[in-house]
Amino acid sequence: MIKFKEMENSEKLLQKMKSKNIRPIPKWRFVTKKILTGLAVVLAVLLGGLAFSIILFSIQQLGFDLLTHMLHSRVEFLLGLLPFLWIGALLIFLILGMVSIKNSGKGYKFSPSKLLIYNSAFSILLGILFFISGGAQWFEHIFEVNVSSYQSVQEKKIQMWSMPKDGYLSGRIENLNKKIFILRDFSKNKWEVDYSSADKPTFLELEEDMEIKIIGEATGPGTFRADEIKPWGGNRRFGNRNGQRDN
């Protein structure tokens, strides 16, 4: 009797669907949606990881050396260091990943806070791996080459360390003696730098063709007194042995 009623209800349902021209959704659509949702989650996490790796790369390259020496405008300087483009990209990909998981078959089981934690954790772990493997520098360089309006990490770093009037200078050593060396900055200007009383890390041995950054004071046109000398850092060279800047 129960089976008969179930069959009768099924028949009524089918008749109702036919009368309203309603057709069952093909199975392949559900499979396709599941695959696309999975790809969206993976892509969002990967791109979020890349964005986070470039944030790490920016912090590693720019550093906070200057921040401890800033007597004013620290907030402005800090804002200049932060890679807002990649911070924004990270947030966007985190949101996309959360939405994609929420729309998946079992996404309803996760609360928004759990989705945020899981997404962030995966993106951070991938970002650290990308950063350690050098992927962040490679991707950032690709972006720099192909997007004309993009200010790269290296360009921002050069800008931050090219303020001689404020006591910050950087470039490549050309001639060196015990007290003075000639520095060609990133704008090709020459500076006579007195480093006789400068502090520098014990591992840093100054030599010609070395790139450095300096904290000190401009003492006149084309002259500078160095109080602190630090290695430029990073893998990209300002110039090679032939004196030509790398592209």
C-alpha positions in Angstrom: 0.0 0.0 0.0 2.8 2.4 0.9 4.7 1.5 -2.3 1.6 2.1 -4.3 1.2 5.6 -2.8 4.9 6.4 -3.4 4.5 5.4 -7.1 1.3 7.4 -7.3 3.0 10.5 -5.8 5.9 10.0 -8.2 3.6 9.9 -11.2 1.8 13.0 -10.0 5.2 14.8 -9.6 6.3 13.7 -13.1 3.0 14.9 -14.6 3.4 18.2 -12.8 6.9 18.6 -14.1 5.8 17.9 -17.6 2.9 20.3 -17.4 5.3 23.1 -16.3 7.9 22.0 -18.8 10.4 21.3 -16.0 13.3 19.0 -16.9 15.7 17.2 -14.5 19.1 18.8 -14.4 21.7 16.5 -16.1 24.2 14.8 -13.8 27.1 16.3 -15.8 26.1 19.8 -14.7 26.6 18.8 -11.1 29.9 17.2 -11.9 31.0 20.2 -13.8 30.0 22.6 -11.0 31.9 20.4 -8.5 35.1 20.5 -10.6 34.9 24.2 -11.3 34.3 24.9 -7.6 37.3 22.8 -6.7 39.4 24.6 -9.3 38.3 28.0 -8.0 39.3 27.0 -4.5 42.7 25.8 -5.5 43.3 28.8 -7.8 42.3 31.3 -5.0 44.6 29.6 -2.5 47.5 29.5 -5.0 47.1 33.2 -5.9 46.6 34.1 -2.3 49.9 32.3 -1.6 51.7 34.1 -4.3 50.4 37.5 -3.1 51.5 36.7 0.5 55.0 35.6 -0.8 55.4 38.9 -2.5 54.4 40.7 0.7 57.2 38.7 2.5 59.6 39.5 -0.4 58.8 43.2 -0.1 59.4 43.3 3.6 62.6 41.3 3.2 63.9 43.6 0.5 62.8 47.0 1.9 63.4 46.1 5.5 62.8 48.5 8.4 66.3 49.9 8.6 65.1 53.4 8.0 62.1 53.3 10.3 64.4 53.3 13.4 66.2 56.4 12.1 63.1 58.4 11.2 62.6 61.3 13.5 59.3 62.3 11.8 56.7 61.0 9.3 57.1 57.4 10.5 53.5 56.6 9.5 54.1 58.0 6.1 57.3 56.1 5.6 55.6 52.8 6.8 52.8 53.3 4.3 55.5 53.7 1.6 57.0 50.4 2.5 53.7 48.4 2.5 52.8 46.7 -0.8 49.2 47.7 -0.8 48.6 46.1 -4.2 49.5 42.6 -3.0 47.8 43.1 0.4 44.6 43.9 -1.5 45.1 40.9 -3.8 45.6 38.6 -0.8 42.3 39.8 0.7 40.5 39.4 -2.6 41.8 35.8 -3.1 40.9 34.9 0.5 37.4 36.1 0.0 37.1 34.3 -3.3 38.4 31.1 -1.7 35.8 31.4 1.1 33.0 32.0 -1.3 34.1 29.0 -3.4 34.2 26.6 -0.5 30.9 27.9 0.8 29.3 27.1 -2.5 30.8 23.6 -2.6 28.8 20.5 -1.7 30.0 20.4 1.9 30.7 24.1 2.4 27.6 24.6 4.6 29.5 22.7 7.4 32.0 25.5 7.8 31.4 28.8 9.6 32.8 32.0 8.1 35.5 32.1 10.8 36.6 28.6 10.0 36.7 29.3 6.3 38.8 32.4 6.9 41.2 30.5 9.2 41.6 27.6 6.8 42.0 29.8 3.7 44.5 32.1 5.5 46.5 29.1 6.8 46.9 27.5 3.4 47.7 30.8 1.7 50.3 31.6 4.3 52.0 28.2 4.1 52.1 28.3 0.3 53.3 31.9 0.5 56.2 30.9 2.7 57.1 28.0 0.3 57.0 30.4 -2.7 59.1 32.9 -0.8 61.8 30.4 0.2 61.9 28.8 -3.3 62.4 32.3 -5.0 59.0 32.2 -6.6 58.0 35.5 -5.1 60.9 37.3 -6.7 60.3 35.6 -10.1 56.6 36.4 -10.1 57.1 40.0 -9.0 59.7 40.5 -11.8 57.2 39.1 -14.4 54.6 41.6 -13.1 57.1 44.4 -13.2 58.1 43.7 -16.9 54.5 43.3 -18.1 52.7 46.0 -16.2 54.1 49.4 -17.1 52.4 51.3 -14.3 53.6 48.9 -11.6 56.2 50.1 -9.1 58.4 47.2 -8.3 59.9 46.3 -5.0 63.3 47.2 -6.3 62.1 50.6 -7.6 60.5 51.3 -4.3 63.6 50.3 -2.4 65.8 52.5 -4.6 63.4 55.4 -4.0 63.5 54.9 -0.2 67.3 54.8 -0.2 67.9 57.7 -2.5 67.2 60.7 -0.2 70.7 62.2 0.5 69.2 65.4 1.9 67.5 63.3 4.5 70.6 61.2 5.2 69.9 58.1 3.1 72.1 57.2 0.1 72.7 54.0 -1.9 74.6 52.8 -5.0 77.7 51.1 -6.1 81.3 51.7 -4.9 83.6 52.7 -7.8 86.9 53.8 -6.1 87.9 52.9 -2.6 90.7 53.8 -0.1 91.0 53.6 3.6 88.8 56.7 4.4 86.9 57.7 1.3 85.2 56.0 -1.6 83.4 57.2 -4.7 79.8 56.0 -4.9 77.7 56.1 -8.0 74.1 56.2 -7.0 71.1 54.7 -8.8 70.6 58.0 -10.8 74.3 57.7 -12.0 75.4 60.6 -9.8 78.8 60.4 -8.2 79.3 61.0 -4.4 82.5 61.3 -2.4 81.7 59.4 0.8 83.8 59.7 4.0 83.4 56.4 5.8 86.3 56.8 8.2 84.0 56.7 11.3 81.1 54.6 9.9 79.7 51.6 11.6 79.2 48.5 9.5 78.5 44.8 10.1 81.6 42.7 10.9 80.9 40.5 7.9 80.8 43.4 5.4 84.1 43.9 3.6 83.8 46.9 1.4 85.2 46.5 -2.1 84.8 48.1 -5.5 81.6 47.2 -7.5 79.7 46.4 -4.3 76.3 47.8 -3.8 75.5 49.3 -0.4 73.1 51.6 1.4 74.3 54.3 3.7 72.8 56.3 6.6 74.6 59.6 7.3 74.6 63.2 6.2 75.2 65.2 3.0 78.0 67.6 3.8 78.0 69.5 0.5 77.4 69.1 -3.2 78.4 65.6 -4.1 79.9 64.8 -0.7 78.5 62.6 2.1 79.5 61.4 5.5 78.6 57.8 6.3 77.5 56.9 9.9 76.2 53.5 9.0 76.9 51.2 6.0 74.8 48.2 5.2 74.8 45.7 2.2 72.3 46.5 -0.4 70.9 43.0 -0.3 68.8 41.0 -2.8 69.8 39.1 -5.9 69.4 41.8 -8.5 72.6 43.7 -9.3 72.7 47.5 -10.0 75.7 46.9 -12.3 78.0 44.2 -13.6 81.7 44.1 -13.9 81.5 46.1 -17.1 79.8 48.9 -15.3 76.5 48.4 -17.1 73.2 48.2 -15.2 71.4 44.9 -15.5 68.0 44.9 -17.3 
